[in-house]
Each structure stands twice: as C-alpha cells, then as structure tokens.
Amino acid sequence: MFRSLLIANRGEIAVRIMRTAKRMGLRCIAVYSEADRESLHVATADEAHPIGPAPAAESYLRIDCVLDAARRAGAEAIHPGYGFLAENSGFAEACASAGIIFVGPTAEAIRLMGDKARAKALMRKAGVPVVPGYDGEDQSQPRLAEEAERIGFPVLIKAAAGGGGRGMHIVERAEDLAEALAAARRIARSAFGSDRVLLERYLARPRHIEVQVLADSHGTIIDLGTRDCSVQRRYQKIIEEAPAPALPETLQRAIAEAALVAARAVAYRNAGTVEFIAEGEAFFFMEMNTRLQVEHPATEMISGLDLVEWQLRIAAGEALPFAACPRLSGHAIEARLCAEDPAADWRPATGRIVRLAFPEHEGVRIDSGVREGDTVTPFYDSLLAKIIAHGPDRATALRRLVGALEATVVDGVATNLALLRRILAHDAFRRADLSTHVLAEHAEDLLAPPRPAPDRVLIAAAAALLLDETDRAERAARASADPHSPWVALRGWRLHGTAVSETRFDQDGHLRAVRAEWHDGFWRLHVCDGSGADSTVVLRARRGAEHDLLRLEIAGVVARARVRRYGDEIVVTLADGTTGTVKLRHPLGGTGGAAAAAGSVTAPIPGRVVRVLVSPGQAVARGETLLVLEAMKTELRLVAPCDGVVQRLDAAVGDLVTEGTELAFVSADSAA
C-alpha cells in the first residue's frame, strides 16, 4: 500500500476520501483554489497546496497544476474524487507518465465510456440493451433534425462527452429543436470541452436505476446491487436509495448482470457505476460513470463495505476477497442538501452559512464539505451535504431520514431542505411510485407548497423576543442588590393596569405589529396588520433543550418551532418544516436596503453572461428572456419584469458579474 495520497478534488468528496485514507494511515494532501483557502477539505488534510484562481478551469481542471502539487508534496497516488478530472483519460495517462498511481480505472476504459456515442456502440456489440437514438459523427443541424424526426418527438438531447445531466434537454416539438441544440452544445462545450451531442428516444415515465460495480486487476468483477436515482430536478439527482424499491427481483438481477457485461466489455478496474433507465419490464443502458458516485454511501450502508478503501486497495494491486456480491442488508436512502431555491426555478444560492447543525441519530450518516461560517461561492457545485439513513427495511430508513431532516438546520443561504422533507412525506414516494418525472407530476404538492401561516411565524418570532426579554430581566434581578424591587421585576410592573409592549415587524413587505400583555403565567398577544383583520391569542412559551427550540402553546394547542435571530432578521421553522422570515422594524427607521427599481434586471447571484437576447430600444413582454447567466453548473434565464422597452443594457456575453449588478433596465413607457 502506498503511504501518501493527493485528492484532486474539493468539498464533501475530498473530506469523505480523507476520512477513509486517514483511517488507513495514509498522509492526505489537498489542493485548493483561491476561493477554497479556508475550506473544510483544506483544514482536514495533513497538508494543502494552492493550484490557482477560483474558476475551476484555472485551478481544479488544470492537470499541470495538480501534478505539480503532487510532485511538491511527494504524493505516491492521486484520487480524483468525482467531477473535475475524475473521468478525464488524459489525467489518468498524465499520472502514469509521472509515476503516480491513479486511483481509478485505466485511461482506455475512461475513454471508451466517456464518449457516450462510442459507449453505446460498444454496449450494442456486447449485447446490452440500448435506447434507440442517434450518435453518429454527422453533427450538422439538418442531420440532427432528420434523425429527431426519425426517432419521433419528444426526443432527448445529451452531451456526448460527459454526464451528470449537464446539457440535457427534452424537445417536444420540431420547431424547438434548434434552440435546444444550441443550449445543449453551449453547456457541453463549457462543461466537457466538446459540443458534440447525441439524440435518444424520450421515455414517458422511466426510472433511473444504476448498479455499483467493483473490479480488481486480477479479473474479479462484482456488482453491489442496484440503486434508484429517479427523484431528480433538471436531470440532477436529489434522493437516491439502495436497493431500488418496488423493482421485481428478476429485473434487478437482469440489470445487475447487464452491468457486469458492460464492465467486462471495457476490462474495467476499480469502482464504477453503470446507469440504466427502466420502464415496465424493459431496461436500457444509459451510461457508465467511470468513478465513484455522489450516492455511493447508500450502497456502503447496505453492503457494509467502504468503497473508498477498496478503491485504494485495488489501486495498490490488492485482490477482492470475494468473487460475488456480498450479502446486502436492509435499506438506505440518501438526500442531497443543496444551496438552491426550488421556489425560484432552482436558482443556486450563495452567501455565508450563519448556522449549520446536523443530528446524531441512530442509523444516520452525514457527509458534508462545509461548516458553520463557511461561504458558499458561485464557482462550484451547490451540494452542501448528504444525509443518509439506513434501516432493516425501507420504512425504517425513511422514518430515520425524515427525523434527521427535521433536526437539520441551515441558515444564511437558501436550501432545498423543505423540499426534501415534502418529497419524503409525499404518498407517491412512500409507495415507491417513482420515475424521473415525479417532481413534475406532483409539482402542485412539492414545488409550490402552501406558505407557512403568517400569524404562526409572527407569533413564534414574538415569543422568542419575549423570552429573550424575560432572560435579560432574570439576569438583572439576580445581579441586583434588591432582586424583589419592582424596577427589576420580570414583567414590567405597573401601579395601574397591565404592562404592554409592542414590536413591529416587516413580513413579506407588509408592516405588522404585535402587542403583548403579560398576565399571570401567559401573554395575551394582539396581532395587527392595519387591514382590520386583527387577532388576539393567548400564548405560553418556554425554551427547549436547545436555545432556539421553543415550546409554544397557542390558544391551548401545543407545538414547537425553531427560532433563530441574526441581527434584525428572525428565521422561524415550524413543526411541519416550513420556514418563514420576518425583520424587526425599528421605530425611527425601516429594515434597511432600498428596493430595486421596478424595471431593473439584476444578477441574482455572481455568474457569467452566456447569452444576450435583446438590444437597447427593443420592445419586450413581461416574462420574456433578456439574458442567460451561468453559475454553479446552472443556466439562469433573466426575464423582463414588465411590458415595455429595453432602455439600458449593461451586459455582454462573457461578462463576469457580481450579485446585484444591474444588467438591464426595462422602461414601462413605450416611448422611452
């Protein structure tokens, strides 16, 4: 076994690899960009080397910089993680030329499976079922249009040189093909360095099933069962589970056998994943990821194997101690916690994580690459953590994962945490009625859930402030020479009448006020919004074991809520998982920050302008796309906020813009 390992990756996967490597006694070496200088993976490593500026193309994707760091550190082996250089055959060859062990398959296997068109041809030859489509060399617009007509709409466009859903588009009609092809090629070129695409028949309601394979250099190739990765957004997986539920045993076995045939066809070595789409009793090869997958912990939890350990052992020349899949135990479900806003068309989120808390529950594993206080930048993937639960059966694993997500707290950046909770609670998921369209099929329930009751959020925020005031009064009383003096009384003693305090809040742009009257053991709250729809409730409140966890009794109904305060902003998470935010409104001023002009179009996050679709003086309709911004592996369409005319355009293709930068202004005055 080698003694030192450089991890050519960042974030959660780098931390996860180091955890195993350190347990095995290896010296762990990290590389980092300027944006990651203070990151968790750098802090976890035994030593870390800078490799360039924040953009991945200038740092993590620079083979020369990574190898130079390996030479300086004396690394005997390099683990590529997943993403970045993990499926780059040139990187595997460069490692071999430098005399450094590459922890992964051969360069030839990466090459064969990295080109989707070539991989499909190879699979056909090996007898593995393949989705009907077109993967030819002629990439001209007329030929692709002709092939799309032959296949029949809807068709699926995929980048030929890479995976992960990047550049994938569904085209419903022939007239939409040209624009979708342009977008797919643009993303493919940016992500994989090649704009070649392939077309496939689009299946109406498929499941995404994959098989984990493990192969040594002594001829042994085994499968470790199936995983279901059907719950996706924009072809990016959100929830995965192993084994695939509600899939007949005969079909599971057939898919696993096909995966082994695929791996043997390329003389595969190390850990890899063969991906299929299944509909009814039919299944088709989709691609092979020649690396470790994000969702590998689900397989680890049912197999009892540490896949990173076996990657390292196989790379060192060791043989697998078993000739077939070991006994799998129980069920595991993994949820990906991402910095993004599902309610805003999956817009990636950036900013400082001001609060981060994960549970320590039985059967639950957390893989994370961030800490409280870290900053989420626009340069890399939006994944914050993976929360994985295991149990003797699916019901137990699901119950444990639900509990873990309920106990997870992330403040400071928008996340998909509430969406994950809704998915797991949905009847379709609980019945394992899964397909890659599950979010679209149940969008009304999952993507546009009811907002939390405004009064409940407001009352919880007010309760936290009242308890804070009570705590301060108690400390003052204990420190006083006369703790029984009315001047330090806890409840604002008055000679005549009841003490009343009023707090004003900004809630969703509306001014609201809460007047609190202290009575013997409870508060009477008057919630006012100026519209005449005022209400009065009786509130009893106390703190739980954690400071931000409150036990509230409102009109006799007991519930709990988490309330966190950051300056004037108060974040409330109710018992059902929904979250609301209010801001304190001070008597002599507002909450700060002027609203943007009504016709202003600004960058929601830092990113790069990849398309400009309008010009100054052009008439536009509300909702019409003006520009396209690329950030965090996602294209964001910025639209006109109103009907009018483009008065100003301050962006060009290729511009790097910061959050809040005004890119265009649409005047509602057509004569502008």
N, C-alpha and C positions, 0 to 999 in steps of 0.2 A: 504493500500500500504506500502511495506517495504521502508526503508529510505536509505539503503546503498546497492551498487551493485558492485561486483567484476567482471571484464570482463576477462575471461580466454582465452585471445587471444591477437593478436598484430596487428600492421599496420592499414590499412584502415578500417577494420571492427570494431576494437576496438574504433577508433576515431568516426566512424559513430554511434555506440551504445552510446557512451558517449554524443554525441550531443543531442540525444533524452532524455537520462537519466538526464542530467543536466537541460534541459528544464522542466522536470517533478519534479525538486527539489531534486533529489537523489544525494547522495555522491558517487562519482565514484572512484573506486580503480583499479589500473592497476597492472599487473605482467609483469616482463621483464627478458630477458636473458642478459648475459654479452654483447652480440652484440647489444642489443637494449637500452642500458643505456641512450643514448642521443636521442632516437626516439621521433617522434611526439606523439604517443599514451601515452608515459610516461609524456611528457610535458603537455598534455591535461588533464590528470587525476588530481583529488584532492590529491591523494597520490599514490605511486607506490612502489611495493615490489620486490626485486630480487628473482629469483627462480632457478638459475643455469647457467651453461655454455651455449655457443651459440647453439650447436646442439639441435634440438627440442626434441629428445629422452631424453636429460638430463635436460630439462627445461620445455617447454610448454606441453610436453606429460607426465610429472610427476604428477600424481594425488595427491600424498602425499605432494609435494611441493606447488601445487596450493591451496590445502585445508589448509595447514599450514599458507600460506599468508592470506587466508580468515579469519582464526581464529585470527591471529595477528591484522588484520585490523578491526575486528568486522563486517564483511560483513554479511548481512542478506540474500542476494541472490547472485547467480552466473549466469552470462550469458556466454555461451560457444562460442558465435560467430559462425563462420563456419570453418571447418577444425579442425585440432588438436583433441580436446576431444569432439567436438560437437556431434558426433554420437557414443560415447562410452557409452554403457549401464552401465558399471562399474562405470563410473564417475557420472552418474545420481544417481546410488544407493549410492555411497560414499557421495554425497551431502546430500541425505536424511538421511543417518545414522549420519551425522554430524549436523543435524538440520538446514541445509541451503537450501533455496529454489532454485531449479534448473529451470532456465528459458528455458523450452523446454518440449518435450513430456515425457511420462513415460519411465522408463527403459525397460519395456516389449515391447513397441512399437518400441523403438530403436533396440532392439534385433531382433524382428521379421523382420523389414525392412532392418536391417544392413547386414543380411545374404541373399545375392541375391537369392540363390537356394531356401531357405525356403520361401522368399518373393514371388517368382514366383509360388511355390506350393500353397501358401495361396491365391494368386490372381486367379489362375485357379479355386480353390474351390469357390471363391466369384463371379465368372463369368466374370472377367476382362480378355480381350484378352491378350495372352502371346505369345511371339515369340517362334517358335519351336526350341528346343535345348536339351542340356543335363546338368543336375545339380545334378547328383547322388553322392553318397558317395564314390564310387569306383573311385579314382583319379589316378589309375595306368596308365602308358603310353600306354599299349596295349588297355585298355578300352577306353581311350580318343581318341586314333587313330580310334578304331572301331566306336565310336559314331560320330566322324567327318566324316567318310565315309558314315554313315547312313544319317546324316544331309545334306551332299553334300557340296563340296567346291565351293566358298570360305566360310570359317567359321570365326566367331569372338570369340576370347578368352577374357574373362573378369575375373577380380579378384572377387571372391565370397564375400569377406568380406568388400569391400569398393567401392567407386565411384570416380567421377571426372576424369574418363578416365585413371587413373593410372593402368598400367599393361595391357592395352587393346591392342590386336594385331589382324590384319587381316591376315589370312593364305590362300593363293591362291592355294597351291599345297600340296599334302600329304607329299612330301619329305621335306617341310619346317616346318612341324608341331612340330617336336622335339625341334628345336632351338627356335621357338616362344614360346613354352610352358615353356622352361627353363627361357627365359627372362621375361615372364609374371609372373611366380612364384617368381622370384628373386625380382622384383619390388613390387609385392603384399606382400611378406614377409616383405620387408623393410618399406612399407607404412602402412600396416594394421596388421602386426603381424601374418598373416596366408597366406600360399601359395596355398590355395585351389582355383580352377578356375572352371568356367562353360563355356560351348560352346553354341553358338547361330547361327541360320541361318543368314548369312550376306545379308542384303537387298541391292539391287543395287543402289537405289537413294532415300534414306529415308530423311524425315525431322525430326528434333528433336523438339518435341512440349512438353511443360510442363505446368502444372496447379498449381497455387498458392492456397493453402488451408489454412484456418484459423478455428480453433476449440477451443471452451471453455470447461470448466469442467462441464457445465450444459446441455450438449447434443446437442449444436448447432454446426454444421459443414457447412461452406460455401466455395465456390470457388470464386476466384477473377479474373477469366478469364484465357486466355492462354498466353503463351509467345513462340516465335520462337527462338531457340538457335542453328540453323543449321550451322551458319558460325563458323567453328571450325578449329583448327590446332592441330594435334595429339590428337584428342578427347577432347581438351580443348577449351572451348567457347571463342570466340573473340568478336562477336557482337550479341546482343540479342534485341528483340523488343516485345512490347505488344500493342495490341493483335497480335496473329500470323497473318501475312498478307496473302492474297490470299488463305485463307482456308474457304471453304463453311461453312455457319452458322450452318447447320445441323451437320457437322463434328465437329465443335468447341463445340457444345452443347453435342454431344455424348462423346467426350473426357473429357469434364468437369464433366459429370455425372459419367464416369468411375473413375475419380479421387476421387469423393465423396464416391463411393462404396469402393475404396481402403482404404480411410481414416477411414471409418466406420468399416471396417473389422479388424482394429487394435485398435479401440476405441481411435483414435488419438486426441491429445490435443496440442494446441499452433500452431505456424506457421510451415508449411511444404510444400514440393513440390513433386508432383507426375509426373514422367517423362515418356514420350511415344515416340515411333518412328512411323511415319506415312508415308505410300506410297500409292498414289492414294486415294481410299476411305477406305482403311484398316488402322487400327492403333493397336499398341501392347504396353502393359505395359513393361517398361524397368527397372525402379527402383523408390524407394521413398526416397528422401533425407529428413531425419527427423530433419531438421534445417532450418535456414534462408539461402537463396542462395545469391551468389555474385550479381546476376542480379535482386534482389528484387526492386531496385529503379525504374525500368521500370514499374512494377506493381503499385508502390506507386504513380507514376506520373499520371497514368490513373484512379486510384481509389480514389485519394485524401486522402488515409489512410497512417498513419505512422505505418508500420508493427512492428517496434521495440517497439513502445508504446503499441501496442496491445499484443505483446509478454509479456511485463512486466505486463500489466493489467490482462491478463489471468493467468499468474503465481501467481498473488496476489489473484486470486479467482473471479475476476470480470466476468460478463457475457457479451457476444457480444450484442450490442444494435440492431442488425438487424438479421433477420432469413434467408436472401438470399443475393446473391451478390449485392452490391450497384451499382448504375448506373456508368458505366465506361465512361470516357470522353477522346476523342482524341486518340492520338498515341504517343508512346515513344520508342526511340531507344537508346541503351547503347553500348558504345565502351570501351573495356578494353585496357588501355595503359600499356604495359608490357616492362620490361627491358630485351630485347632479340633481336637477329639479325636474321630476317627472311631469309636474303640472305646467311647466314652461317648455314643453316639447323636448324634454330630456336635456335641457341646457346644462352643460358642465358648470360646476361651481368651483370658485377659487376663494381663498381667504385663509385666515388664521383659525385653527381649531382651538377654541377657548375652553371647551370642556369635552373630555372623552373618557367614557367609563364602560368597561366590558364586564360581564358577570363571570363568576367562577362557579359554574353549575356542574352537577354530575352529568357525564356523557357529552359535555360541550367543549369544543376546541376553538380557540381564536387564533387566526393567523393574520397579523397586521404589520404594516410597514410604517405606521405613523404613531405619534404620541401627542398628548395634550400639549398645546403650544406650538406645534408644527404648522407650517404654512403650506396649503395646497396650491401649487403653481399651475399655470396653463400648459406646461411643456410636456406632461406625461399622462399616462392613463389615470382615469378618475377613481380607480379602486383604492379604497381605504383599508378594508379588512374583509376577511372571510370568516363567517360564523358557521361552524359545522356541528351538528348534533348527531349522536349515534344512540341506537337503542336496539333491544332484541327484536323489534318489529317496527314497521313504518309508523304506526300510530304513536308509539313511544318516542321515536326520533322526532316526529312532528311536534308532539307536545313539548319536548325539551327545547326544540328550536324556537317555538313560539315564546316560551318563557325567557329564553336568552335574548331574543329581540326586544321583548318588553323591558328587560333590565338594561338594555344598551342605551347610552346617552351620547349624542354628538351635538355640540352647539358651535356656532361660528360659521359653518358652511351648510348650504342646503344638501340634503342627502335623500336617498331613496328608502330610508328606514321605514317610514309609514307605509309605503307601497309594499315592501316585503311583508310586513305584518298583515296587510289586507290580502295579499296573494295566499299566504298560508292559511288564512281564515276562510277563504272562499270555498264554496261547496265543490266546485269543479276540481280544484287542486286536491281537496281531501278525498275525492272519489278517484283520483288519478286519471281524470278525463283530460289528458294532456295533448297538446300539439304546439307547434311553433307559433300558432295564431291565438293562443289562449288570452293574451293581453288584449288583442283587438276584439276577440269575441265577447269579452266581458269588460270592455272599456268603461261602460257606464258605472260599473261597480268598482273597478280597480283604478282607473286613471282619473276619474272625476268624482271622487268620494264626497259626501256631504262635509261641508266645513264644520269645524267644532262650534258648538253653540257659543255665540259671543258672550252671553252672560256668564256661562260657566268659566270661560277663560278669564273674564274680568274679575269674577268673584275670587277665583284662585289667586290671581295676582294681588288683589287687595288683601286677601288673607295672609299672604306671605309678608306684605308690608306691615300689617297689624302685628303679626308675630315678631317681626324684627323690632318694632317699637316696644313691644312687651319685653323682649330680651334686654333692650337697652335700659328700660326703666328698672328691671330687676337688678341689673349690674349697678345702676346708680344707687338704688336703695341699699344694696349690700355694702357699697363703699361709703354711704352716708353715716354721719355721727348719730343721726336720728332716723333710722330706717322706717319709722312709723309716721314720719312727717307727711302731711298732705302734699307738700311740694315735691316729694319724690314718689307719690302714690302711682301705682301702675296704671290706673285707669283714668287719669286726668280729672281728679276730684273737683267738683264744683259745689259752691254753697247752695245754689238753687238750680235745679234741673239736671239734665244728663249731658255729659261731655260729648261733643260731636266733632268729628274730624272729617275733612273732605279731601279726596285725592282725585286729580284729573288725569285722564289717560287719552292717548291717541290710539285708536283701534281701527285699522284699515282705513285711515284717513278721516275718521269721524271723532269728534271730541265727545268723550263720555266722562261722567263723574260718578264717584262712589262716596256716599256719606255714611259714616259708621258711627253708631251709637253704642256705647258699652253698657250692658246690663249685667246682672249677676250671673256670670258664667257663660255669657254669649254676647255676640254682636248682632245688632239689627242693621242690615245694610239696605240703603236706598240707592238703587242703580238708576241713573238718569242719563238720557241721551238727547234731551232737548226736543224730542219729537212728540212728547206726550205719552209715549209708551214706557213710562217709568214702572219699576217694580220694587218690591220690598221682600227681603228674605231674612230668615233667622239663620245665623252662621255660628257653628262651633268649630274650632280648628286647633290642631296641635301638630307638632313635628313628629316624624317617624324616626327610625334608627339613623337614617341619613338626613343631613340638614335640609336638603332640597326636596325631600319626600314629605308631603303633607297629608294628614288625615282630615278630611273635611266632612262635616255634617251640615247639609243644606236642607232646611225645611224637613228635617228628620231622616233624610236619605244620606247614608254614609258612602263616601267614595274617596279615592286617593288621587293625587296629582303631583307631578314633579314641577317645581317652580325654580327657575334659575334667573338670577339678575346679573346683567352686565351693564354697569352704568345706568342709563335711563331705560334700557331695554329689558323687558321681562319676558322670558320664554316659558310657556306653560305646556306641559304634555299631560293630557287627560288619561284616564284609566283605559280608554279604548285605543290609545296610541296616537290619536290625532293631536296636532300641535298648533298652538296659536301664539302670536306675539303681540304685546302692547308696549307702548312707550309712555313714560311719565311726561306729563305736560306741566311745565313749571308756571307759576302764576305770572311771572314777568317775561315769559318767552315761550316759544314753541319747542319742538323736539329737535330742532336743528336741521339744516340741509334744505335748500330751496328745490322745489320741484323743477324738473327739466321742462323746457318749452314744449307746448303741445305737439308741435310738428317736428321736433328734434328726433333723430335716429342715432342712437349711441351704441357703442360696443358694450354688450352685457358682461363680457369677460375679455381678458387680453387674448389676442389671436392674430392671425394673418388674413388679410383680404385676398380671396382667391377668385372672386368674380364681381364685376360691377355691371349691372344690367340696365342702368338708366344713365341719362345725361342731364345737365342743367337745362331747365326750361321744359322738360318733358312732363306731360300730364300723366298722373298715376292715380290708381284707385286704392282705397283703403285695403290693406292686406296684400297688396302686390309686392313681390320680392324686389328689393332695390339692390342689395348686396349679399354676398355669401362670405361668411367668416369661418375660418377653420381653426379649431382649438381643441386640445385634449382628444384627438382622434375622432372629432365630430365636425360636420359641416352645419353651421347655423345660418338660417335664412333670416335676414333683417328686412322687415316689411314696412310699407308706408303706414303711418299712424292715422292717416285721414285721406279723404279725396282731396286732390289738389295738384300743385305743380312743384317739381323739384327746384327749389330756389338756390340751394347750395349743395355741392358735392365735394367733400374734402377727403376722398379716399381713392386710391388707385390699386390695381392688382399688384400684390406683393408687399403692400404696406404692412408693417407690424404695428399694431395699435394696442393701447392700454385700456383697461376697463374704464368706461365713462367717456371715452373720446367721442366727440360728435363727428359722425361720418357723413351725415346728410341732413338737410332741413327741407321739409315739405310744407309749403305755404298753402293754407286752405283757400286763399284768394287766387282765383284762376287768372287774374290779371297781373299777378306778381311777376 
